[in-house]
């Protein structure tokens, strides 16, 4: 059988580590270290991707993927809404009124963001209805003074469904300046999205009730836009704006979810970078083990290298022998880590409960976190770049030992053999 000489000799050197038990142990430790490092990177990034998806879903459940607004409110919002609803890629366009308000119940006071919504559109096109803990969005009727509170906000005020509360909204009056509008509302529902910024701050009322409090005569604060592909929202809303710009037409302002929630996702991105750097240290230690293993093999095989050189092997061939040996050690570890990490990431929802039962602890305690299970989203791109970087780094680890092997002088080694 014809084999590449460098590969054949390199594999033989790997199999003959029995004469040096310590080198054999370090080789196995190197393979395990690379595998653990690669697997840990894949699993952690998959879990963080899952958290990012969950965070995005909860943030956008009440705010939409993009908004169309105006500084003094939209007066011709019906025309803009109809145009948005018919634009390719946009699945819903919902008018809203947003106000800063003070809510009071007895001696309890709480600041809130009062959002006027169209209950029919909200129930159809957002996830608020899925997170209702009590009552229903359908109970928000124009003129009925109904209000839906976030669970944390309701607890702060000490109110339940059916309880009354007072809403105070400051607004500017052309004649009187800054005035406060007071109105009595009744709690008709409680929701829980799972984000403090929503559950402890936002309160929903009917669109007409909010417009009356704000002094908007036929105007709204803006229009929330839902799109088919959330990642296409920034480009889609701006392309719509270009088609809307006509001579003499009112030009509204547009924003998308990447601008409104930039702080959240910047924090997640920084955490992912830091976790990647920390877990890469596992691979780095394993790479140093590979270097140590090959240096010990070179020292142990000095006489064999000298014999190969006297048989006509060039320095390049000697480099190829030990480079191949290092690549095999590293790439076996990388392949094992990729397979193990991918399987674990795809089965986190099964493995995590098993570990909780085995060790008697909870990853996500229900009384601390809104999520009670570890989310996971395995991205092929993450697996690809982790594997590629690990393969390159482990291959480079064989360079120094290979050059050292090529520098062995046959005459000096064989002089006393």
Buried (B, 14 or more C-beta within 10 A) or exposed (E): EEEEEBBBBBBEBBEBBEEBEEBBEBBBBBBBBBBBBBBBBBBBBBBBBBBBEBBBBBBBBBBBBBBBBBEEBBBEBEEBBEBBBEBEBBEBBBBBBBBEBBBBBEEEEBEBBBBBBBBEBBBEBBBBBEBBBBBBBBBBEBEBBBBBBBBBBBBBBEBEBEBEBBBBBEBEEEEEEEEEBEBEBBBBBBBBBBBEBBBBBBBBBBBBBBBBBBBBEEBBBBBBBBBEEBEBBBEBBEBBBEEBEEEEEEEBEBBBBBEBBEEBBEEBEEEBEEBBEEBBEBBEBBBEBBBBBBBBBBBBBBBBBBBBBEEEBEBEBBBBBBBBBBBBBBBBBBBBBBBBBBBBBBEBEEBBBEEEEEEEEBBBEEEEEBBEEBBBBBEEEBBEEBBEBBBEBBBBBBBBBBBBBBEBEBEEBBEEE
